[in-house]
Amino acid sequence: MELWWRAISEAEPGPKWAGLFAELWPAYKAWWLREGEDARPTYLECLRALERHMPEIVPIYEQLCALAGGGDLAARFLSFYRPPPYLSGCSQAIWPGKEPVLVRNYDYDPRAFERIVLHSGWQGRRVMGTSDGLWGLVDGMNDAGLAVSLTFGGRRVVGDGFGVPIILRYVLQTCTTAEEAGQALARIPSHMSYNVTVLDRRRNYLTAFLSPDRPAIMTHAAVATNHQERVEWDAHARMTASVERERFLLQRLTLHVEPEEKFISAFLRPPLYSTAYDRGFGTLYTAVYRPRKGEMELRWPRGRWPLDLNDFHEASHLIMTPDPRAVSEREQ
């Protein structure tokens, strides 16, 4: 498949974001309503949940709702409160060199992916990351030197909470350190189980295991795949090779600390790199975050795209997803 990526910058919510909404809303609307409108919370429930758990970003939310036309359904969607359930793969780890680096693979369905790097300056905080839900993020960093990334936590429980992309947006809008991020992640309810890894410019890091039915678990884990402290969904863990990927990364970090480039390159090959696009969890990109430098890099087996938080340039990038046979042949 050919996948066009775009890098978009807008200091405050405005015409560029409104254009994205107009372009992507039909697909998001169909997804949001796939279980019926009554399955989704009302606007008042959404607003009250945001005001209770993430009041600092309510002004941004209101700006976006206005740009989206002020409709009831769009406003409910943009809250990302109690969205439909969704699954992904993903691997992430922190390379512990002199300048620690957060590296992640995002494994998801290419037909349900924005392919947008969004650079914003909302509320005076510069944030750059991979967009999801039009203002949420699946990974990103801010101008305080804080980087975050998520993986699915490998549990089928769905509960009362927010979709994790909006939680990551909140963390990057309001937090400056891993400690602050951990406090936010511990108190904001997530509607499904996710693992969020955080790295700050002081070299501090944590991984939070979020769940809708039990308190968040804060760990010092440098690796996260698609289970939490133990495997709880055997079929999903086997299908995504979650345990195998975790062991592979832990061995690379504990047996010997290899050079940064060699460690990053491992994400572009099996067992970390997945070509299961037909099953909805092929690797769409590898992201590399260097929070002390304000640098982000997207990588693929045949290319890379460097991006700078402090010198961001809008652009588009064409990526060809690899033929599964070609990836396999490189390993032989």
Salt bridges, closest charged atoms under 4 A:
GLU23 OE2 - ARG6 NH2 2.88
GLU35 OE1 - ARG40 NH1 2.82
GLU37 OE2 - ARG76 NH1 2.92
ASP72 OD2 - ARG76 NH1 2.96
GLU99 OE1 - ARG292 NE 2.72
ASP109 OD1 - ARG111 NE 2.97
ASP139 OD2 - ARG104 NE 2.66
ASP143 OD1 - ARG125 NH1 2.62
ASP143 OD2 - ARG126 NE 3.88
ASP213 OD1 - ARG155 NH1 2.83
GLU232 OE1 - ARG155 NE 3.04
GLU232 OE2 - ARG214 NH2 2.84
GLU246 OE1 - HIS227 NE2 2.99
GLU258 OE2 - ARG252 NE 2.64
GLU258 OE1 - HIS256 NE2 3.95
GLU260 OE2 - ARG290 NH2 2.66
GLU261 OE2 - ARG299 NH1 2.71
GLU261 OE2 - ARG304 NH2 3.67
GLU297 OE1 - ARG290 NH1 3.66
GLU297 OE1 - ARG299 NH2 3.35
GLU297 OE2 - ARG304 NH1 3.51
ASP311 OD1 - HIS313 NE2 3.13
GLU314 OE2 - LYS16 NZ 2.81
ASP323 OD2 - ARG325 NH2 2.74
GLU331 OE2 - ARG269 NE 3.99
